[in-house]
Amino acid sequence: MGGVWERAIGSARKVLDSMLLRERTKDFSHEVLVTLMAEVCAILNSRPITTLDSDPTNPMVLSPNILLTRKQGDVVRLSDGLSMKDMYSAQWKHVQILSDVFWKKWRESYLNILQKRQKWPESVRCIKSGDLVLLRDKNLHRNLCYNMKR
């Protein structure tokens, strides 16, 4: 099971390395870098860590955020306690743009890790109506976008 964690960490590190190398001409302040890392942690900790439960009475998808905060549901966003002046500052916008870039790149690489690969393909039943699936809602915030549906 450690190989899965290592691959997930490797994909996140690869995305961060590519982002920070590309942005190297801009000097990050300590606050910008700390805020970016907090956003990255929130993104990584909101991913599902278990396989889907086929029990329709248990629609919760277990994530590290649930284990860390012992709360189910919405994760408090970092922007909730900020004034409008702070929210529109150049540094905050820059961190949010970098967080979105990280989210898009990491999501693509992480979803590839989750795909099962075998040397010899075997026949697998197709998804049918009534099956429990994990959906990504593009309209929700990046930390809250996983929904379980039938």
N, C-alpha and C positions, 0 to 999 in steps of 0.2 A: 504494500500500500504506500510505502514511502516514495516509490517512483512517481506516483501520481502527484504527490505534493511537490516533489522536486521539479517536475515538468511545469506545474502551475506557477511555482516561484520563478522558474526560468523564463516562462513566457512574460510574466509581469516585469521582471528585470530587463528583459530584452526590449520591451516597449518603453520602459523608463529610460534606458540607455539611449535608444534612438531619439526619444523626445529631448532629453537633456543635451545630447550632442548637437542636435539641430538648433537648439536654443542657446548654445554656448556663447554666442556673441553678446547676448543680453546678460547683464549681471543680475543675478537673483539676490534679493535681500533675504535675510534670515527668515523674516516673516512670510515671504512668498513661498520659500522652499518648505517651511514647516506646514503652511496651509495646504500646499499641493500634496505633501505626503499624507496629511490627514484625510484629504479627499480620496487619494489613492487607497488608503486603508479602508475607508468606508465602502469604496467600490469593491475591493477584493473580499471584504467581509460580508457583503450582501449576496454573494453567489450561493446557489444551493449546494449543499455538501452531501446530500443523501440521494438515493434513487427515489423515484416517485412511489408513493404508497398507493396501492390500488383500492384502499378503503375510502369511499366517498365522504365518510363522516369526518375524516381527518385531512382537510385540505391544506394544512400548514406545510410549507417547504422549509426544512431545517437549514439555517445558515449560521455562519460564525457569529453574526451580529446578535442572533437570538441567544446563543450560548454566552456571549460576552455581556450583554445587557439584561438578560433574563426577561426580555420583553418581546412580545410577538406583535408584528405590525410595522407601522411606519417608523423609520429611523429618523431621529431629529437631524435636520440639515444644519450645516454650519452657519448658513445665512439667516437662520430664524431670529437670532438675537441682535442683529446688526441694524443700525439706522440706515435710512435711505442714502445719506451722505457717504457712509462707509461702503454701502453696497455698490455704488456706482464709481468708486475710485478706480483708477487705472490698474492698480495692483490686483484688486479683487477680480476685475474683468479678465485680467491676464491669467490668473489662477483658474478661473472657471473655464476659460478656453482651453488651457492645458489639461484640465480634468476631463473635459469632453473629448479631447483628442486621445487621451489615455484610455478612456472608456471604450471608444470605438475600436481602437487598435487591439486592446486587450480582449474585448469581447470576441473579436474574430479569431484570435489565436487560441483563446480558452475553449471556445466551442469546438475547434478542431481537435483539441486534446480529449474532449469528452466523447468523440466519435470512436466507436469500437472498430478496430482494424484487425483483420485476420488474413493470414497468408492465403487460405483457401476459403472463398466466400461460401456461406451456407444459406439456404433459403430461410427467410424470416417472414413472419406474418406481417402483413401491412396494417397500418393503423386503421381501425374501423370506428364507426360511430359508437359512442359510449365508452371508448378507451380514455383513461386518465392521461393527460398530456401536460407538459410544462410550456406555457406560452410567454412570449416576450411582448409587452405592450409598448409600442414606440411612443405613445403619448404620455407615458408616466416618466417620472424622474429616474435617472440612471440607477439609483439605489433601490428602487421600488418596482422594477419593471417585470418581475417574474410572477406569473399567475398560474394557478393550477385549474384546469378546466376539464370537463368531460365532453 
